[in-house]
Amino acid sequence: MTDLPTWITTGKDVLLGLAAIVTSSVAIIGLRRWRTELRGKADFEIARGLARATYKLRNELESYRAPFVRGGEFPDSYYQARTKTAQDEAQGWAHVYANRWRFVAAAVEEFDSHTLEAEALWGSMARKKAEALRECIGSLNAATEAVLSDKAQGGADFRADPEFGKRMRSDLSSSRSDTNNKLTASITVAVGDIEEMLRPHLARK
């Protein structure tokens, strides 16, 4: 028959074993909870960063496309020429849009940086959403080149293809309130799709 000291020793070992199991389980649960909280914070911070970068890019695109051009945006040489040639006109407008583009380029760089972080965490979906807005920027670049080329040719390019000229001018210059503008609508949709992707991550905090 097992004596009492043996029972006590066995019981103590069992209790110690159970305590170790409980401690280990609590540690695992705590680690998982910590990882979940950490992932949630990372999701929120990356979503917030991409949201800010998206809105900044949208605003800079609006400024770039603003129909109103202040006199101070043109170079001094633009006003010094008494009779402006087609090249003078093209160079003057190129100066305007080159200066405006500096702000867009900075916003694009920030947007791309946050997009890479989002892609690393959420996969290719983030990149696809961002690419739609990037395509709008590509259309804007093409419109800028076409309009400046037309000015350098004294309007000959667009006289040969009026519909193309109308489309390029519309892409280059438009206000945000012009809901009928095709490129403006595309930018709005692209920004909206990014907002929809980010909304669940921003709600986790």
Backbone hydrogen bonds in HBPLUS format (Angstrom, degrees):
<---DONOR---> <-ACCEPTOR-->    atom                        ^
c    i                          cat <-CA-CA->   ^        H-A-AA   ^      H-
h    n   atom  resd res      DA  || num        DHA   H-A  angle D-A-AA Bond
n    s   type  num  typ     dist DA aas  dist angle  dist       angle   num
A0006-THR N   A0003-ASP O   3.19 MM   3  5.62 126.7  2.49 106.9 119.2     1
A0007-TRP N   A0003-ASP O   3.33 MM   4  6.72 154.7  2.40 147.4 154.4     2
A0008-ILE N   A0004-LEU O   2.94 MM   4  6.22 160.9  1.98 158.2 163.9     3
A0009-THR N   A0005-PRO O   2.93 MM   4  6.14 158.8  1.97 144.8 150.5     4
A0010-THR N   A0006-THR O   2.84 MM   4  6.07 163.2  1.87 151.6 156.4     5
A0011-GLY N   A0007-TRP O   2.79 MM   4  5.91 163.5  1.82 150.0 155.2     6
A0012-LYS N   A0008-ILE O   2.88 MM   4  6.04 153.1  1.95 144.9 152.4     7
A0013-ASP N   A0009-THR O   2.98 MM   4  6.25 154.4  2.04 145.7 152.5     8
A0014-VAL N   A0010-THR O   2.93 MM   4  6.24 156.0  1.99 150.3 157.0     9
A0015-LEU N   A0011-GLY O   2.90 MM   4  6.12 165.3  1.93 151.4 155.3    10
A0016-LEU N   A0012-LYS O   2.87 MM   4  6.05 157.2  1.93 147.6 154.3    11
A0017-GLY N   A0013-ASP O   2.86 MM   4  6.07 150.0  1.95 142.2 150.8    12
A0018-LEU N   A0014-VAL O   2.82 MM   4  6.13 158.0  1.87 152.8 158.8    13
A0019-ALA N   A0015-LEU O   2.84 MM   4  6.02 156.5  1.90 146.3 153.3    14
A0020-ALA N   A0016-LEU O   2.97 MM   4  6.17 150.7  2.06 141.2 148.7    15
A0021-ILE N   A0017-GLY O   3.01 MM   4  6.30 152.7  2.08 145.1 152.4    16
A0022-VAL N   A0018-LEU O   2.87 MM   4  6.14 165.0  1.89 154.8 158.5    17
A0023-THR N   A0019-ALA O   2.85 MM   4  5.98 163.1  1.88 147.8 153.2    18
A0024-SER N   A0020-ALA O   2.88 MM   4  6.00 157.7  1.93 143.5 149.9    19
A0025-SER N   A0021-ILE O   2.86 MM   4  6.08 157.0  1.92 149.3 155.8    20
A0026-VAL N   A0022-VAL O   2.87 MM   4  6.10 163.8  1.90 154.5 158.6    21
A0027-ALA N   A0023-THR O   2.94 MM   4  6.13 154.1  2.01 144.5 152.0    22
A0028-ILE N   A0024-SER O   2.93 MM   4  6.18 155.3  1.99 147.7 154.1    23
A0029-ILE N   A0025-SER O   2.89 MM   4  6.12 165.8  1.91 153.9 157.7    24
A0030-GLY N   A0026-VAL O   2.84 MM   4  5.96 158.5  1.88 145.8 152.5    25
A0031-LEU N   A0027-ALA O   2.87 MM   4  6.03 150.9  1.96 143.4 151.4    26
A0032-ARG N   A0028-ILE O   2.89 MM   4  6.13 160.7  1.93 150.6 155.8    27
A0033-ARG N   A0029-ILE O   2.88 MM   4  6.10 158.5  1.93 148.7 154.9    28
A0034-TRP N   A0030-GLY O   2.88 MM   4  6.04 152.6  1.95 142.6 150.5    29
A0035-ARG N   A0031-LEU O   2.84 MM   4  6.09 157.4  1.89 149.3 155.4    30
A0036-THR N   A0032-ARG O   2.88 MM   4  6.12 155.0  1.94 147.2 154.1    31
A0037-GLU N   A0033-ARG O   2.90 MM   4  6.13 160.9  1.93 149.1 154.0    32
A0038-LEU N   A0034-TRP O   2.80 MM   4  5.98 156.2  1.86 147.0 154.4    33
A0039-ARG N   A0035-ARG O   2.82 MM   4  6.00 157.6  1.87 146.9 152.9    34
A0040-GLY N   A0036-THR O   2.87 MM   4  6.06 153.7  1.94 144.3 152.2    35
A0041-LYS N   A0037-GLU O   2.93 MM   4  6.20 154.6  2.00 147.5 153.5    36
A0042-ALA N   A0038-LEU O   2.92 MM   4  6.17 156.3  1.98 146.2 153.2    37
A0043-ASP N   A0039-ARG O   2.83 MM   4  6.05 160.7  1.86 151.7 156.8    38
A0044-PHE N   A0040-GLY O   2.99 MM   4  6.18 160.3  2.02 145.0 150.3    39
A0045-GLU N   A0041-LYS O   2.90 MM   4  6.11 168.6  1.91 154.1 156.7    40
A0046-ILE N   A0042-ALA O   2.97 MM   4  6.05 166.7  1.99 152.4 156.3    41
A0047-ALA N   A0043-ASP O   2.88 MM   4  5.92 157.4  1.93 146.3 153.6    42
A0048-ARG N   A0044-PHE O   2.83 MM   4  5.99 159.2  1.87 150.4 156.4    43
A0049-GLY N   A0045-GLU O   2.93 MM   4  6.09 157.7  1.98 143.7 150.1    44
A0050-LEU N   A0046-ILE O   2.94 MM   4  6.13 160.8  1.97 149.0 153.8    45
A0051-ALA N   A0047-ALA O   2.90 MM   4  6.04 153.8  1.97 145.7 153.5    46
A0052-ARG N   A0048-ARG O   3.02 MM   4  6.23 165.1  2.04 150.5 153.6    47
A0053-ALA N   A0049-GLY O   3.02 MM   4  6.20 160.9  2.05 146.0 151.7    48
A0054-THR N   A0050-LEU O   2.84 MM   4  5.96 150.6  1.93 145.4 153.4    49
A0055-TYR N   A0051-ALA O   2.99 MM   4  6.25 163.7  2.01 153.5 157.0    50
A0056-LYS N   A0052-ARG O   2.93 MM   4  6.09 156.0  1.99 147.6 154.9    51
A0057-LEU N   A0053-ALA O   2.98 MM   4  6.12 158.3  2.03 142.5 148.1    52
A0058-ARG N   A0054-THR O   2.90 MM   4  6.14 161.6  1.93 149.2 154.7    53
A0059-ASN N   A0055-TYR O   2.94 MM   4  6.13 161.2  1.97 147.6 152.2    54
A0060-GLU N   A0056-LYS O   2.96 MM   4  6.20 154.3  2.03 147.7 154.9    55
A0061-LEU N   A0057-LEU O   2.93 MM   4  6.14 152.4  2.01 151.4 158.7    56
A0062-GLU N   A0058-ARG O   3.04 MM   4  6.32 149.5  2.13 143.8 152.3    57
A0063-SER N   A0059-ASN O   2.99 MM   4  6.31 153.7  2.06 144.1 151.0    58
A0064-TYR N   A0060-GLU O   2.90 MM   4  6.10 155.3  1.96 144.7 151.6    59
A0065-ARG N   A0061-LEU O   3.02 MM   4  6.17 151.1  2.10 143.8 150.8    60
A0066-ALA N   A0063-SER O   3.28 MM   3  5.09 159.3  2.33  98.2 104.3    61
A0174-SER N   A0065-ARG O   2.96 MM 109  5.65 147.1  2.07 135.1 145.3    62
A0073-GLU N   A0070-ARG O   3.02 MM   3  5.52 162.0  2.05 113.7 119.5    63
A0074-PHE N   A0071-GLY O   3.25 MM   3  5.93 160.5  2.29 116.6 121.3    64
A0078-TYR N   A0075-PRO O   3.02 MM   3  5.47 147.8  2.12 109.9 119.1    65
A0079-TYR N   A0076-ASP O   3.08 MM   3  5.72 141.2  2.24 114.8 123.2    66
A0089-GLU N   A0085-THR O   3.04 MM   4  6.41 159.5  2.09 152.7 157.3    67
A0090-ALA N   A0086-ALA O   2.96 MM   4  6.21 162.7  1.99 148.0 152.9    68
A0091-GLN N   A0087-GLN O   2.87 MM   4  6.00 163.1  1.89 150.5 155.0    69
A0092-GLY N   A0088-ASP O   2.91 MM   4  6.03 154.1  1.97 146.3 153.7    70
A0093-TRP N   A0089-GLU O   3.02 MM   4  6.27 167.2  2.04 154.4 156.8    71
A0094-ALA N   A0090-ALA O   2.83 MM   4  5.94 148.4  1.93 143.7 153.9    72
A0095-HIS N   A0091-GLN O   3.00 MM   4  6.13 148.0  2.10 140.1 147.4    73
A0096-VAL N   A0092-GLY O   3.21 MM   4  6.57 152.6  2.29 141.3 148.2    74
A0097-TYR N   A0093-TRP O   3.03 MM   4  6.31 170.5  2.04 156.6 157.0    75
A0098-ALA N   A0094-ALA O   2.85 MM   4  5.88 144.8  1.97 142.8 153.1    76
A0099-ASN N   A0095-HIS O   3.14 MM   4  6.26 160.1  2.18 147.0 150.9    77
A0100-ARG N   A0096-VAL O   3.08 MM   4  6.36 157.1  2.13 145.7 152.6    78
A0101-TRP N   A0097-TYR O   2.86 MM   4  5.86 146.1  1.97 136.1 145.4    79
A0103-PHE N   A0100-ARG O   3.31 MM   3  5.96 138.4  2.50 113.4 120.7    80
A0105-ALA N   A0101-TRP O   2.76 MM   4  5.95 166.5  1.78 165.5 168.0    81
A0106-ALA N   A0102-ARG O   3.22 MM   4  6.39 154.6  2.29 138.2 143.9    82
A0107-ALA N   A0103-PHE O   3.11 MM   4  6.32 154.6  2.18 141.4 148.3    83
A0108-VAL N   A0104-VAL O   2.80 MM   4  6.07 151.5  1.88 153.4 162.3    84
A0109-GLU N   A0105-ALA O   2.99 MM   4  6.20 157.2  2.05 146.9 152.4    85
A0110-GLU N   A0106-ALA O   3.16 MM   4  6.41 157.5  2.21 143.7 149.1    86
A0111-PHE N   A0107-ALA O   2.88 MM   4  6.04 157.5  1.93 145.9 152.9    87
A0112-ASP N   A0108-VAL O   2.82 MM   4  6.01 162.3  1.85 154.4 158.3    88
A0113-SER N   A0109-GLU O   3.12 MM   4  6.27 154.4  2.18 141.8 148.4    89
A0114-HIS N   A0110-GLU O   3.12 MM   4  6.40 162.5  2.15 152.1 155.5    90
A0115-THR N   A0111-PHE O   2.90 MM   4  6.07 145.9  2.02 144.9 155.6    91
A0116-LEU N   A0112-ASP O   3.02 MM   4  6.26 153.2  2.09 148.2 153.5    92
A0117-GLU N   A0113-SER O   3.32 MM   4  6.67 153.8  2.39 142.0 148.3    93
A0118-ALA N   A0114-HIS O   2.99 MM   4  6.23 157.5  2.04 146.1 152.3    94
A0119-GLU N   A0115-THR O   2.83 MM   4  6.07 155.7  1.89 150.6 157.6    95
A0120-ALA N   A0116-LEU O   2.99 MM   4  6.17 152.8  2.06 144.8 151.7    96
A0121-LEU N   A0117-GLU O   3.25 MM   4  6.50 140.0  2.42 139.6 149.2    97
A0121-LEU N   A0118-ALA O   3.19 MM   3  5.24 128.9  2.47  95.0 107.9    98
A0122-TRP N   A0118-ALA O   2.75 MM   4  5.81 166.9  1.77 159.3 163.6    99
A0123-GLY N   A0119-GLU O   2.80 MM   4  4.57 142.3  1.94 124.5 129.3   100
A0126-ALA N   A0123-GLY O   3.33 MM   3  6.28 143.3  2.47 124.5 128.3   101
A0127-ARG N   A0124-SER O   3.04 MM   3  5.12 113.9  2.50  96.9 112.7   102
A0128-LYS N   A0124-SER O   2.95 MM   4  6.26 158.5  2.00 157.4 163.4   103
A0129-LYS N   A0125-MET O   3.02 MM   4  6.28 157.7  2.07 151.5 156.8   104
A0130-ALA N   A0126-ALA O   3.08 MM   4  6.29 156.7  2.14 144.9 151.3   105
A0131-GLU N   A0127-ARG O   2.88 MM   4  6.06 145.8  1.99 146.7 156.5   106
A0133-LEU N   A0130-ALA O   3.11 MM   3  5.47 123.7  2.44 105.5 118.1   107
A0134-ARG N   A0130-ALA O   3.03 MM   4  6.33 152.7  2.11 147.8 156.5   108
A0135-GLU N   A0131-GLU O   2.83 MM   4  6.07 144.8  1.96 146.2 154.4   109
A0136-CYS N   A0133-LEU O   3.16 MM   3  5.14 124.1  2.49  93.3 107.1   110
A0137-ILE N   A0133-LEU O   3.22 MM   4  6.63 147.4  2.34 141.7 150.0   111
A0138-GLY N   A0134-ARG O   3.00 MM   4  6.38 148.8  2.10 145.0 153.9   112
A0139-SER N   A0135-GLU O   3.00 MM   4  6.33 150.4  2.09 144.6 151.9   113
A0140-LEU N   A0136-CYS O   2.99 MM   4  6.28 150.2  2.08 143.6 151.8   114
A0141-ASN N   A0137-ILE O   2.93 MM   4  6.22 154.5  2.00 149.6 156.0   115
A0142-ALA N   A0138-GLY O   3.04 MM   4  6.28 159.2  2.09 146.4 151.8   116
A0143-ALA N   A0139-SER O   2.97 MM   4  6.19 153.2  2.05 144.4 151.7   117
A0144-THR N   A0140-LEU O   2.94 MM   4  6.17 156.7  1.99 148.1 154.3   118
A0145-GLU N   A0141-ASN O   3.04 MM   4  6.32 167.3  2.06 154.1 156.4   119
A0146-ALA N   A0142-ALA O   2.99 MM   4  6.16 155.8  2.05 144.9 152.0   120
A0147-VAL N   A0143-ALA O   2.93 MM   4  6.09 165.0  1.95 154.3 157.5   121
A0148-LEU N   A0144-THR O   3.01 MM   4  6.15 167.7  2.02 154.7 158.3   122
A0149-SER N   A0145-GLU O   2.95 MM   4  5.98 152.2  2.03 141.0 149.2   123
A0150-ASP N   A0146-ALA O   2.95 MM   4  6.16 153.3  2.02 143.9 151.1   124
A0151-LYS N   A0147-VAL O   3.00 MM   4  6.28 154.7  2.06 147.1 153.6   125
A0152-ALA N   A0148-LEU O   2.99 MM   4  6.22 154.1  2.05 144.2 151.3   126
A0153-GLN N   A0149-SER O   3.08 MM   4  6.33 131.6  2.32 138.7 151.3   127
A0153-GLN N   A0150-ASP O   3.12 MM   3  5.06 132.1  2.36  93.1 106.3   128
A0155-GLY N   A0150-ASP O   2.72 MM   5  4.89 163.9  1.74 156.3 150.6   129
A0154-GLY N   A0151-LYS O   3.02 MM   3  5.00 158.8  2.07 107.3 109.6   130
A0156-ALA N   A0153-GLN O   3.29 MM   3  5.46 161.1  2.33 105.3 110.9   131
A0159-ARG N   A0155-GLY O   3.18 MM   4  6.30 143.7  2.32 144.7 155.2   132
A0160-ALA N   A0156-ALA O   3.19 MM   4  6.36 144.4  2.33 144.6 151.6   133
A0165-GLY N   A0161-ASP O   3.04 MM   4  6.36 159.6  2.09 154.1 160.6   134
A0166-LYS N   A0162-PRO O   2.87 MM   4  6.10 156.4  1.92 149.5 155.5   135
A0167-ARG N   A0163-GLU O   3.02 MM   4  6.26 156.6  2.08 145.5 151.4   136
A0168-MET N   A0164-PHE O   2.93 MM   4  6.18 160.4  1.97 152.8 158.1   137
A0169-ARG N   A0165-GLY O   2.95 MM   4  6.11 164.9  1.98 152.6 156.6   138
A0170-SER N   A0166-LYS O   3.00 MM   4  6.07 149.6  2.09 139.1 148.0   139
A0171-ASP N   A0167-ARG O   2.93 MM   4  6.17 149.8  2.02 145.4 153.3   140
A0172-LEU N   A0168-MET O   2.97 MM   4  6.17 154.2  2.04 146.8 153.8   141
A0173-SER N   A0169-ARG O   2.94 MM   4  5.95 163.8  1.97 149.4 153.4   142
A0178-ASP N   A0175-SER O   3.13 MM   3  5.53 159.3  2.17 109.5 115.9   143
A0179-THR N   A0177-SER O   2.94 MM   2  5.72 118.3  2.33 113.6  96.6   144
A0181-ASN N   A0178-ASP O   3.20 MM   3  5.69 164.9  2.22 112.8 117.5   145
A0185-ALA N   A0181-ASN O   2.99 MM   4  6.17 157.1  2.04 149.9 156.2   146
A0186-SER N   A0182-LYS O   2.98 MM   4  6.26 150.9  2.07 144.3 152.6   147
A0187-ILE N   A0183-LEU O   2.93 MM   4  6.19 157.8  1.97 152.3 157.3   148
A0188-THR N   A0184-THR O   2.99 MM   4  6.22 159.0  2.03 147.5 153.4   149
A0189-VAL N   A0185-ALA O   2.96 MM   4  6.19 158.0  2.01 148.6 154.0   150
A0190-ALA N   A0186-SER O   2.95 MM   4  6.13 161.8  1.99 148.0 153.1   151
A0191-VAL N   A0187-ILE O   2.94 MM   4  6.14 163.5  1.97 153.6 157.5   152
A0192-GLY N   A0188-THR O   2.94 MM   4  6.06 155.1  2.00 143.2 150.8   153
A0193-ASP N   A0189-VAL O   2.91 MM   4  6.16 150.0  2.00 149.7 157.2   154
A0194-ILE N   A0190-ALA O   3.18 MM   4  6.47 151.9  2.26 143.3 150.3   155
A0195-GLU N   A0191-VAL O   2.95 MM   4  6.23 158.2  2.00 149.9 156.3   156
A0196-GLU N   A0192-GLY O   2.95 MM   4  6.19 155.5  2.01 146.5 152.7   157
A0197-MET N   A0193-ASP O   3.10 MM   4  6.34 150.4  2.19 140.7 148.0   158
A0198-LEU N   A0194-ILE O   2.99 MM   4  6.24 151.4  2.07 149.9 157.8   159
A0199-ARG N   A0195-GLU O   2.92 MM   4  5.95 143.3  2.06 151.8 160.6   160
A0201-HIS N   A0198-LEU O   2.99 MM   3  5.38 120.6  2.35 112.5 127.6   161
A0202-LEU N   A0198-LEU O   2.98 MM   4  6.18 151.5  2.06 159.1 167.9   162
A0203-ALA N   A0199-ARG O   3.15 MM   4  6.27 132.1  2.39 142.7 154.6   163
A0204-ARG N   A0201-HIS O   3.46 MM   3  5.46 162.9  2.49  99.9 104.8   164
